């Protein structure tokens, strides 16, 4: 599929602008910590790049339903993916769960209450 020249640069700018807007909303959503992971951290942008987060937030929702809160409350112009852990889960699993361990080591903390 043909791609516009400079589209990757445009996508990067879109993601950076959206991230800045989202960071202003994070304190109002009860987020304790937000770790940015994925293409926005590695710099390996593509037309399909999304904003990918690990969120730490106190919740009583089951793990598989926690991201729904952010899908509803984050008004984003780009796709957002998220994994949500309670503070207790985050502390317990950050050194033992491989995906979370990698996120902590390679990700970028963009919000820390």
N, C-alpha and C positions, 0 to 999 in steps of 0.2 A: 504494500500500500504506500503511495507517495506521501511524503511528509513535507510540510512547509520548512523552508530553510529558517533556522533560528527558533524552531518550535521548542526544542529542549530548553533553551535559555528562557523562553517565555514561560514554560511550565515551572521552571525553578523559581522565577519571580512570583508566579501565582502562589506557589506553595509557601514561599517566604512571607508574602503579604498575608496569606490566610493564617499562618502560624502566629504572626504578630497580633492579629485580631483575636484569635482564640485565646492567647495568653492573657488578654484583658478580661476575659470571661471566666477563666479558671477559678479565681477566688470566690466567685458567686455560686459555684457548683459544689462546694465542699471538697474539692480536690486537695489532697495533702501533698502529693508529688505527681509530676508529669515527666515522663522520660520519653524523649523523641527517639525513635529507632527507624531503621530502614533507609530508603533512598535519600531522604533529607539529611541524614547524618553522614552517609557514605559519599554523597555527592554524585552518585551514579544514577542520574535522572533519566527517565524515559517518558514517553507520552502517557503511560499508564501509572506514573508515580503517584503515590498517595501519601497522606500524613499518617504515620503509624505511631501509636502511643502505648506506653504502659502507664496506667493511672493507679494511684493509691488513693482509695476513698473508703470511708466506713460505710458499709451497706449490709443489709440482711438478705439481699437478693441472691438467688443461686448463681454460681459462677457463669453459667451459660447465658444468663439474662442480664448481666450487669452492663454490658456494652449498649444495651437498648436505651438506657438513660442518656448516654452521650449522643446516640443517634437522634434522639428526640430534642435534646437541649442545645446541641452545637449546630448553629446555623452556618454551614460551611458550603462554599462553592466548589470545593474539591472533595474527593472521597477521603474518608477518615476511617481507619481501623483502630480498634483499641482492645486491650486486655485489662481488666480491672481486678485489683487485689486489695483486700483489706490490709491495714497496717500490720496486723499479726501475721497474715499469710505472706506478705512481702518479706518481713523479717525472717520468717521460718524458711521460705523457699528460695530466696535470692541466691543462696550458695549451693542449692541442691537440684533445682529445676533447670536443666540446661538452657532452655530458651530465655528464662528470666535472668540467669547468670550472664548470658551473652548480652542481654539488653542492658544490664547494669554496667558491664565492663565496656561495651562499645557504644551505648546510647549516650544521649546528651540530656541532662536534666534541664528542662526549660521552665519548670515551676517547682518551688519547694516552699510550702507554707511555713 
